[in-house]
Amino acid sequence: MNKLFHRSLLVVALGLVGVACTPMSQLAKAKSAQSSFDGVTQVENLQYINGLQSPEDLVQIPNTKWLIASGMANNSGLHLIDGESKISQR
């Protein structure tokens, strides 16, 4: 029984070490992903649509020029956006 206790203790200890080291590996991955954005070039013809209050989700209606934007902030709600003229309507 003494050997079983020591083996169980060893397994638990190794498991805790594995769990404790997991965030470090994830942090390293996040840091390497962040450094890959350093070489990003500007996007040509990027345009913003004014008048939308904190849009959170954007969905394009398939095979149309229309997008739907939604937001939870005050005065946000649902907006219909013309993708060609860049005009939105609540």
C-alpha positions in Angstrom: 0.0 0.0 0.0 2.9 2.3 0.6 4.1 1.9 -3.0 0.6 2.7 -4.3 0.4 5.9 -2.2 3.8 7.1 -3.5 2.8 6.3 -7.1 -0.5 8.2 -6.7 1.3 11.1 -5.1 3.8 11.2 -8.0 1.0 11.1 -10.6 -0.9 13.9 -8.8 2.3 16.0 -8.5 3.2 15.6 -12.2 -0.4 16.5 -13.1 -0.2 19.7 -11.1 3.1 20.6 -12.7 1.5 20.1 -16.1 -1.5 22.2 -15.2 0.8 24.9 -13.7 2.9 25.1 -16.9 0.0 25.4 -19.3 -0.6 29.1 -19.0 3.1 29.8 -19.7 2.9 27.9 -23.0 -0.3 29.7 -24.0 1.3 33.1 -23.1 4.3 32.2 -25.3 1.9 31.4 -28.2 0.0 34.7 -27.7 3.2 36.7 -27.6 4.5 35.1 -30.9 1.1 35.8 -32.5 1.2 39.4 -31.4 4.7 39.9 -32.8 3.5 38.7 -36.2 1.3 41.8 -36.5 4.3 44.1 -36.5 4.8 43.7 -40.2 1.2 44.4 -41.3 0.8 46.8 -44.2 -2.0 49.3 -44.6 -5.1 48.3 -46.4 -5.9 50.3 -49.5 -9.3 51.9 -50.0 -10.4 51.2 -46.4 -13.5 53.3 -45.5 -15.3 53.7 -42.2 -19.1 54.2 -41.9 -19.9 57.1 -39.6 -23.0 57.3 -37.4 -23.0 53.8 -36.0 -22.9 53.6 -32.2 -20.6 50.7 -31.1 -21.5 48.1 -33.7 -20.5 44.7 -32.4 -21.7 42.2 -35.0 -21.7 42.5 -38.7 -23.4 40.1 -41.1 -23.4 40.4 -44.9 -26.7 39.4 -46.6 -25.5 36.8 -49.2 -25.5 37.9 -52.8 -26.5 41.5 -52.0 -24.8 44.8 -51.2 -26.4 44.9 -47.7 -24.9 44.3 -44.3 -26.7 44.2 -40.9 -24.9 45.7 -37.9 -26.0 45.2 -34.3 -24.9 46.7 -31.0 -25.9 46.7 -27.4 -24.8 50.2 -26.5 -27.3 53.1 -26.0 -28.7 54.3 -29.3 -27.3 51.4 -31.2 -29.6 48.5 -32.0 -29.9 47.2 -35.6 -28.6 49.0 -38.6 -28.9 48.3 -42.3 -25.8 49.3 -44.3 -25.6 49.8 -48.0 -22.2 48.3 -48.8 -21.8 50.4 -52.0 -22.8 53.8 -50.8 -21.5 53.2 -47.2 -24.8 54.7 -45.8 -26.5 53.2 -42.8 -30.0 53.4 -41.6 -31.4 52.4 -38.2 
